[in-house]
């Protein structure tokens, strides 16, 4: 059985000679998000295609029910776009994924809203299919932001 040491609220089961806990030099290393390209093909399809499409579908249903919930879910989707970008090496990879994810999100939104048959509580403009293009462009920028953040964090951790 190993010795358990408690110091400053931190528990360690490392054996310590002399009764003191050695100081750890350097920065705390966090595990980076796995890169999207290193995931299995089925995981890529689900995370890169199915999730944005289904989430867009959910937002499309809510579009006919509540303005407030529509904007809350749109904000969650935006955060998801940035987080998805973190799984890429740089802003370019994140932008590619954001472009596809944003387009699928917008497509899911329009299809679900049409199936629900409700009146939109938020304006979709005069030509609703343009929403797919707008969501793709916004998704591209959000994914690029996430990819850029990931690149910066990787460079800092390598120093």
N, C-alpha and C positions, 0 to 999 in steps of 0.2 A: 504494500500500500504506500502511495507516495505522500509526501508532506503537503499540506495545504497552507498557503500563506495568504493573509489578508493585509493589504496596505492601501490606504486611501480609497477604501471601498472596492478595490479590485481583487478578485480571487485568482490565485495562481496555484496550479498543482505541480509546478516545477520545483525540483529539489534545490535548496539554497544552502550554501555553506556559510557559516558564520551568522546565520539568523537574519540577514538583511536581503532585501530584494534588489538585484542590480537594476540600475536605471537603463531604460531603453533609449538609445541614441537614434536620432533621425525622425522622420515623419511616419505617421501611421499610414500604412498602405491599405487602400480599399480595393476590393475586387472589382474590376471594370465590368460593365455589361458585356455579355458575349456578343461578338460581331454577328450581324444578320447573315452574312455569307457563310459563317461556320455552323449555322443551324441546319438541321435536316430539311430536305425539300418540303415534306408535309408541314413542318413548323413554319417555314417561310410562307407557304400558301395561306395557312391559317392566320398568322400574325400580319402578313403584308396585304392580304386580300379579303379574307372572310371577316375578320374583326372590323376593319373600317366599313365594309359594306353593311354588315349587320347593325353596327352602331349607328350608321347613317339611317338605316331603316327604322330603328327605334326613335331617332330624332325626327324622322319624317312623320311618324304617327303622332308624336307629341306636338308637332307643328300645327296640327289641327285642333289642339286642345288648350295649350297654354303658351303665351308669349314668354313669360318668365322662365318656365322650364325649358323652352326651346333655347333661350340664350344661355342658361346654365349648362345644358348639355353641349351646346356649341363650344362653350369655354372648356369643358372637359375634353372635347375632341381636339381642341387646339393644344391643350397640355399633352394629350396623347401623341400628337404630331411631333412635338418637340422631343418627348421621351423616345419615340420611335427613331428619331434621328441620332440619339445617343448610341444606337447599336451599329453605327457606321464609322468608318475611319476618318471621314472628313465631311465638310459641308456638301460636297458634290454627291456623295453616296446618299446622304440624308435627303438632299433635294430630289433625287430620283425616286426614293421611296415615298417622300411626301407628295410628289406629283401623282403617283399611282394611288396612294392611299386617299388623298383628297378627292380625286376623281371618283373612286369607288364609294367614298362617303357620300358625295353629292348624288351619285346615281342611286344608291340605296335610299337616300332621303326622298328623292322624287318618286321612285317606284312605290315605296311604302305609303307616301302621302296620297298617291293616285289610287292605290288599293283601298286605303282607309276611306276615301271619298269625302273627307271633311274639308271645310273651308280653312285656308291658311290664316293663322293668326298673325303671321309676319309676311310682309310682301315678298313674293318671289320674282318680282319684276314682270315686265311685259312678255318676256320670252323665258320661261322657267328652265329650259334645258341649258341656258347659259350659266346657271348655277353650278353645273358640273365643272365647267371651265374655270369659274371663279374659285370654287373649292379646291380644284387641282392647283391653281396658282398659289393660293394661300397656303395649302398643304406643302407645296414645294419650299416656300420661304420658311415655314415652321420646321420642316425636316432639316433644311440646311442649317438653321440656327442650332438645332440639336446636334447635328454632325460637327459643327464648328466648336460647340462647347466640348464635345467628346474629344476632339483633337487637341484642344487646349489643355484639358485635364490629363490626357495621356502624356503630353509633352512635359507638363509640370511634374508628373509622377516619375519621369525618367531622369530628372535632374538630381 
